[in-house]
């Protein structure tokens, strides 16, 4: 939503859709690399690690707003997923931060 024209507003629902598509494209690239296909994937590589994008989705669900309803349950799920991926990538401190955010989201649930 940075740099939007004045006639447009920030829309987190749309942002999440785009983030999910970006993550799917990244997973497809990784799958093709794992199976050794000779042609490179036609999608662009992520500029950020997937765990960072997943955590950003969690933040949006935790806060709510900009057209998105607050959903601590989904926030918990996304933060947990981000923490697991950060752990796999050797980012222990960041993983701990995401686990703490997952616990915070969990405490907000009914």
Helices and strands as residue ranges (DSSP letters): H 12-34, H 50-63, H 72-88, H 92-108
